[in-house]
Amino acid sequence: MTDSSLDAAALRRRTRQFLAAHPPAATDRLDFLRARFDAGLAWVHYPEGLGGLGAPRSLQVVVDAELQAAGAPDNDPRRIGIGLGMAAPTILRYGTEEQKRRYLRPLWTGEEVWCQLFSEPGAGSDLAALGTRAVRDGEDWVVNGQKVWTSSAHVARWAILIARTDPDVPKHRGITYFICDMTDPGVEVRPLRQITGEAEFNEVFLTDVRIPDTRRLGEVGDGWRVAQTTLMNERVSIGGMALPREGGMIGKVAQTWRERPELRTHDLHQRLLKLWVEAEVARLTGERLRQQLVAGQPGPEGSGMKLAFARLNQEISGLEVELRGAEGLLYDDWTMRRPELVDFTGRDTGYRYLRAKGNSIEGGTSEVLLNIVAERVLGLPAEPRTDKDVAWKDLAR
């Protein structure tokens, strides 16, 4: 429920009053962020006491503009993107009041980093086939299994986790959703070295990890439905990021084109124009999608945005390599690094080309997202699924 008495003018006054009481230049960064959350200026559309004011989501831009103009610190959203874009909306929708009050504030301030324990070696594109087991033992659940492609696991305090709690029912119905403490005994994080040479992803092994039932989100066996909230928000957060014109990778290619006339050819010019237009269309479509989110929950349209994001990044990075020729193949650092976040625009052309290959896999493979768009957006007949009503334990693996 939103507070209709809060309009743009009222929020602007409230923000300015907050800034007067907490001058950014004279306030410790973390203290400022905590105070901002407590004042309801973190997510204005969240309930009071949980970082918001129950105001329309569209008014967040009013608050952000005032804070930016005053030089206020932000919460480094790229570093904590999984928490902000995936964990927070899921906790808000399915968490208990105690869970919301425990997790949302340090999540938003960046004091606690989150990761996502969903994909498995044998359950990536078919996530519902996951085999990590959670068995009830009194007031706890004992979890055993392996997860893979886990961004930020090496720096995360908490994880959103789905595990199989009932193998005797069809695969979508026997899953439960948990919050896992990454510092607990039995949680082992190992780096996965990528084609770029770095290890931004991880594989996570769970051995007799005990999770209290108080850290369950949603009902037992209803984890697939809870996970859909996470996945829908994930695709919007990946594919629908707010960018200025020529933001992202198209800006790097356009900059090179303007600064290096000796590299230009007619063929590359035509391709650059085509991709520039497509990137601008995708940017404006993402803005429209974010405006639609003001009125409710993200839908399958986010899958379309993520598809476009992956394709464009790969085509643009390929064009950039061709434009730069031999120097486009250079890559300054092949050493094993453990970055906290991906930096597409601050690295070499060769890095961008290699890293973009992962865009069509992470956050849902393009093949799966095409099915989602076909079935849920276009209304096309669903693909035959012979395992839909078969108990998970009887599935061939």
SEGU-847240 format. One record per residue (C-alpha): residue number from 1; chain; z, y, x. Coordinates in steps of 0.1 Angstrom, whole numbers. Layout:
N
NODE  baro  nuro      w      v      u
NODE   NUM     A      Z      Y      X
...
//
This chain:
397
NODE  baro  nuro      w      v      u
NODE     1     A      0      0      0
NODE     2     A     -9     34     13
NODE     3     A      9     67     10
NODE     4     A    -15     90     -9
NODE     5     A      6    121     -1
NODE     6     A     -4    119     35
NODE     7     A    -36    137     41
NODE     8     A    -53    149     73
NODE     9     A    -34    182     73
NODE    10     A      0    165     68
NODE    11     A     -7    140     96
NODE    12     A    -18    168    119
NODE    13     A     14    187    113
NODE    14     A     35    155    118
NODE    15     A     17    148    151
NODE    16     A     22    183    164
NODE    17     A     59    181    155
NODE    18     A     61    149    174
NODE    19     A     44    164    204
NODE    20     A     68    193    204
NODE    21     A     97    170    204
NODE    22     A     82    147    231
NODE    23     A     61    168    255
NODE    24     A     37    144    273
NODE    25     A     41    161    306
NODE    26     A     79    159    305
NODE    27     A     83    125    289
NODE    28     A     83     91    306
NODE    29     A     51     72    296
NODE    30     A     69     42    281
NODE    31     A     94     63    264
NODE    32     A     66     84    249
NODE    33     A     48     53    236
NODE    34     A     80     38    221
NODE    35     A     87     71    204
NODE    36     A     52     73    191
NODE    37     A     55     38    176
NODE    38     A     88     46    160
NODE    39     A     73     78    145
NODE    40     A     47     58    127
NODE    41     A     18     73    148
NODE    42     A      7     40    165
NODE    43     A    -12     24    136
NODE    44     A     -9     49    107
NODE    45     A    -21     23     82
NODE    46     A      7     -1     91
NODE    47     A     40      0     71
NODE    48     A     68     23     80
NODE    49     A     91      9    106
NODE    50     A     62    -12    121
NODE    51     A     43     16    139
NODE    52     A     28     32    108
NODE    53     A     33     54     78
NODE    54     A     14     35     51
NODE    55     A    -14     61     54
NODE    56     A    -51     55     50
NODE    57     A    -65     38     81
NODE    58     A    -92     65     83
NODE    59     A    -66     91     93
NODE    60     A    -58     74    126
NODE    61     A    -86     95    142
NODE    62     A    -67    127    132
NODE    63     A    -36    115    151
NODE    64     A    -56    103    181
NODE    65     A    -75    136    184
NODE    66     A    -42    156    185
NODE    67     A    -26    133    210
NODE    68     A    -57    133    233
NODE    69     A    -60    171    232
NODE    70     A    -23    173    243
NODE    71     A    -29    150    272
NODE    72     A     -7    122    258
NODE    73     A     -8     88    275
NODE    74     A    -24     59    257
NODE    75     A    -13     23    256
NODE    76     A    -41     11    279
NODE    77     A    -59     -7    250
NODE    78     A    -84    -26    271
NODE    79     A    -55    -43    290
NODE    80     A    -38    -54    258
NODE    81     A    -69    -59    236
NODE    82     A    -60    -95    225
NODE    83     A    -26    -83    213
NODE    84     A    -40    -53    195
NODE    85     A    -72    -68    181
NODE    86     A    -61   -103    173
NODE    87     A    -24   -110    174
NODE    88     A    -11    -78    156
NODE    89     A    -32    -81    125
NODE    90     A    -24   -118    122
NODE    91     A     14   -111    126
NODE    92     A     12    -83    101
NODE    93     A     -5   -105     75
NODE    94     A     14   -137     79
NODE    95     A     46   -130     99
NODE    96     A     81   -128     85
NODE    97     A     98    -94     86
NODE    98     A    118   -106    116
NODE    99     A     87   -116    134
NODE   100     A     70    -83    127
NODE   101     A     99    -63    140
NODE   102     A    103    -85    171
NODE   103     A     67    -86    183
NODE   104     A     47    -56    171
NODE   105     A     65    -28    190
NODE   106     A     63    -42    226
NODE   107     A     28    -55    218
NODE   108     A     16    -20    210
NODE   109     A     33     -3    238
NODE   110     A     19    -29    263
NODE   111     A     53    -41    274
NODE   112     A     43    -76    264
NODE   113     A      7    -89    270
NODE   114     A     -7   -116    246
NODE   115     A    -33   -143    251
NODE   116     A    -50   -167    227
NODE   117     A    -46   -205    229
NODE   118     A    -73   -217    206
NODE   119     A   -103   -233    224
NODE   120     A   -100   -268    241
NODE   121     A   -123   -288    264
NODE   122     A   -133   -309    234
NODE   123     A   -130   -283    207
NODE   124     A   -148   -250    215
NODE   125     A   -176   -245    191
NODE   126     A   -160   -269    167
NODE   127     A   -125   -254    169
NODE   128     A   -111   -273    139
NODE   129     A   -115   -305    159
NODE   130     A    -87   -295    183
NODE   131     A    -64   -322    196
NODE   132     A    -34   -303    209
NODE   133     A     -5   -319    190
NODE   134     A     27   -303    177
NODE   135     A     53   -328    165
NODE   136     A     84   -317    145
NODE   137     A    118   -324    162
NODE   138     A    146   -309    143
NODE   139     A    143   -271    143
NODE   140     A    116   -272    170
NODE   141     A     81   -283    175
NODE   142     A     71   -303    207
NODE   143     A     36   -293    218
NODE   144     A     13   -313    241
NODE   145     A    -23   -306    250
NODE   146     A    -47   -284    269
NODE   147     A    -64   -251    261
NODE   148     A    -93   -235    280
NODE   149     A   -111   -202    285
NODE   150     A    -78   -183    280
NODE   151     A    -82   -147    289
NODE   152     A    -51   -130    304
NODE   153     A    -30   -162    303
NODE   154     A    -20   -154    339
NODE   155     A     -3   -121    329
NODE   156     A      7   -129    293
NODE   157     A     42   -132    279
NODE   158     A     32   -145    245
NODE   159     A      3   -165    231
NODE   160     A    -11   -172    196
NODE   161     A    -15   -210    194
NODE   162     A    -30   -234    169
NODE   163     A    -21   -271    172
NODE   164     A    -25   -302    151
NODE   165     A      5   -311    131
NODE   166     A    -10   -338    108
NODE   167     A    -37   -361    121
NODE   168     A    -39   -380     88
NODE   169     A    -58   -353     69
NODE   170     A    -92   -337     74
NODE   171     A    -94   -316    105
NODE   172     A    -92   -282     88
NODE   173     A    -61   -291     69
NODE   174     A    -38   -304     95
NODE   175     A    -35   -274    118
NODE   176     A     -5   -251    121
NODE   177     A     -3   -216    138
NODE   178     A     25   -208    163
NODE   179     A     36   -181    187
NODE   180     A     41   -196    222
NODE   181     A     63   -182    249
NODE   182     A     42   -184    281
NODE   183     A     73   -184    303
NODE   184     A     87   -216    287
NODE   185     A     91   -248    306
NODE   186     A     60   -270    303
NODE   187     A     34   -242    302
NODE   188     A     11   -243    332
NODE   189     A    -17   -218    338
NODE   190     A    -45   -226    362
NODE   191     A    -74   -203    371
NODE   192     A   -110   -210    361
NODE   193     A   -134   -196    387
NODE   194     A   -165   -181    370
NODE   195     A   -200   -175    381
NODE   196     A   -189   -140    392
NODE   197     A   -165   -155    417
NODE   198     A   -134   -142    400
NODE   199     A   -110   -160    376
NODE   200     A   -104   -138    346
NODE   201     A   -102   -169    324
NODE   202     A    -77   -198    326
NODE   203     A    -70   -233    315
NODE   204     A    -35   -238    301
NODE   205     A    -17   -272    300
NODE   206     A     12   -277    275
NODE   207     A     36   -305    283
NODE   208     A     65   -311    260
NODE   209     A     67   -274    252
NODE   210     A     94   -267    226
NODE   211     A     85   -240    201
NODE   212     A    112   -231    175
NODE   213     A    100   -232    139
NODE   214     A    110   -196    137
NODE   215     A     79   -189    157
NODE   216     A     55   -204    132
NODE   217     A     31   -181    115
NODE   218     A     22   -191     79
NODE   219     A     28   -225     63
NODE   220     A     28   -259     80
NODE   221     A     -8   -272     78
NODE   222     A    -22   -238     68
NODE   223     A    -31   -228    104
NODE   224     A    -68   -228     99
NODE   225     A    -66   -201     72
NODE   226     A    -43   -180     94
NODE   227     A    -66   -185    124
NODE   228     A    -95   -170    103
NODE   229     A    -77   -137    102
NODE   230     A    -75   -138    140
NODE   231     A   -111   -148    145
NODE   232     A   -125   -122    121
NODE   233     A   -106    -95    139
NODE   234     A   -116   -109    173
NODE   235     A   -153   -106    166
NODE   236     A   -149    -70    153
NODE   237     A   -129    -61    184
NODE   238     A   -155    -75    207
NODE   239     A   -187    -65    189
NODE   240     A   -176    -34    171
NODE   241     A   -159    -14    199
NODE   242     A   -160     24    195
NODE   243     A   -185     38    220
NODE   244     A   -201     72    226
NODE   245     A   -239     75    227
NODE   246     A   -251     57    258
NODE   247     A   -217     41    261
NODE   248     A   -215      7    276
NODE   249     A   -242    -10    297
NODE   250     A   -272     10    283
NODE   251     A   -257     41    298
NODE   252     A   -258     26    333
NODE   253     A   -294     17    330
NODE   254     A   -304     51    316
NODE   255     A   -285     69    344
NODE   256     A   -304     49    370
NODE   257     A   -337     57    353
NODE   258     A   -330     94    354
NODE   259     A   -317     95    389
NODE   260     A   -342     71    405
NODE   261     A   -378     81    395
NODE   262     A   -393     60    422
NODE   263     A   -382     28    404
NODE   264     A   -400     36    371
NODE   265     A   -429     16    357
NODE   266     A   -446     19    324
NODE   267     A   -435    -16    313
NODE   268     A   -399    -10    322
NODE   269     A   -401     24    304
NODE   270     A   -412      7    272
NODE   271     A   -385    -19    274
NODE   272     A   -358      6    282
NODE   273     A   -368     27    251
NODE   274     A   -366     -4    229
NODE   275     A   -332    -14    242
NODE   276     A   -319     22    240
NODE   277     A   -328     23    203
NODE   278     A   -313    -11    196
NODE   279     A   -281     -1    215
NODE   280     A   -278     31    194
NODE   281     A   -284     11    162
NODE   282     A   -257    -14    172
NODE   283     A   -233     15    180
NODE   284     A   -238     32    147
NODE   285     A   -236     -1    128
NODE   286     A   -203     -8    146
NODE   287     A   -190     26    135
NODE   288     A   -200     18     99
NODE   289     A   -183    -16    101
NODE   290     A   -151      1    113
NODE   291     A   -153     25     84
NODE   292     A   -156     -5     60
NODE   293     A   -124    -20     76
NODE   294     A   -105     10     62
NODE   295     A   -108     -5     27
NODE   296     A    -97    -41     36
NODE   297     A    -98    -71     59
NODE   298     A   -127    -78     83
NODE   299     A   -154   -100     69
NODE   300     A   -182   -122     84
NODE   301     A   -202    -90     92
NODE   302     A   -182    -89    125
NODE   303     A   -200   -120    135
NODE   304     A   -233   -102    133
NODE   305     A   -220    -74    154
NODE   306     A   -207    -98    181
NODE   307     A   -241   -115    181
NODE   308     A   -259    -82    187
NODE   309     A   -234    -72    214
NODE   310     A   -240   -104    234
NODE   311     A   -278   -103    231
NODE   312     A   -280    -66    240
NODE   313     A   -257    -69    270
NODE   314     A   -277    -98    284
NODE   315     A   -311    -81    279
NODE   316     A   -299    -47    292
NODE   317     A   -283    -63    323
NODE   318     A   -315    -82    330
NODE   319     A   -336    -50    327
NODE   320     A   -312    -33    351
NODE   321     A   -317    -60    377
NODE   322     A   -355    -57    374
NODE   323     A   -353    -19    376
NODE   324     A   -334    -20    408
NODE   325     A   -354    -47    424
NODE   326     A   -339    -64    454
NODE   327     A   -309    -41    454
NODE   328     A   -301    -52    419
NODE   329     A   -292    -86    432
NODE   330     A   -264    -73    454
NODE   331     A   -229    -80    444
NODE   332     A   -201    -65    465
NODE   333     A   -172    -89    461
NODE   334     A   -174   -127    457
NODE   335     A   -138   -132    466
NODE   336     A   -115   -151    442
NODE   337     A    -98   -124    421
NODE   338     A    -75   -125    391
NODE   339     A    -83    -94    371
NODE   340     A    -64    -84    340
NODE   341     A    -95    -72    322
NODE   342     A   -133    -71    325
NODE   343     A   -149    -40    339
NODE   344     A   -186    -40    330
NODE   345     A   -195     -5    339
NODE   346     A   -175      0    371
NODE   347     A   -190    -28    391
NODE   348     A   -224    -36    407
NODE   349     A   -256    -45    388
NODE   350     A   -254    -81    400
NODE   351     A   -219    -84    386
NODE   352     A   -230    -71    352
NODE   353     A   -259    -95    350
NODE   354     A   -238   -125    358
NODE   355     A   -208   -115    336
NODE   356     A   -230   -108    306
NODE   357     A   -239   -145    305
NODE   358     A   -205   -152    291
NODE   359     A   -209   -128    262
NODE   360     A   -227   -154    241
NODE   361     A   -199   -179    246
NODE   362     A   -166   -160    244
NODE   363     A   -153   -150    210
NODE   364     A   -174   -176    193
NODE   365     A   -207   -190    206
NODE   366     A   -238   -173    193
NODE   367     A   -249   -206    177
NODE   368     A   -217   -207    156
NODE   369     A   -220   -171    147
NODE   370     A   -255   -175    135
NODE   371     A   -243   -202    111
NODE   372     A   -216   -178     98
NODE   373     A   -241   -150     92
NODE   374     A   -265   -174     75
NODE   375     A   -239   -189     52
NODE   376     A   -215   -161     45
NODE   377     A   -237   -130     48
NODE   378     A   -271   -142     37
NODE   379     A   -259   -169     13
NODE   380     A   -281   -197     28
NODE   381     A   -272   -233     22
NODE   382     A   -245   -247     44
NODE   383     A   -253   -272     71
NODE   384     A   -244   -308     62
NODE   385     A   -209   -317     74
NODE   386     A   -203   -354     73
NODE   387     A   -168   -351     87
NODE   388     A   -155   -326     62
NODE   389     A   -134   -351     42
NODE   390     A   -126   -375     71
NODE   391     A    -91   -377     85
NODE   392     A    -89   -362    120
NODE   393     A    -75   -394    135
NODE   394     A   -107   -413    123
NODE   395     A   -132   -388    138
NODE   396     A   -153   -400    167
NODE   397     A   -144   -383    199
//
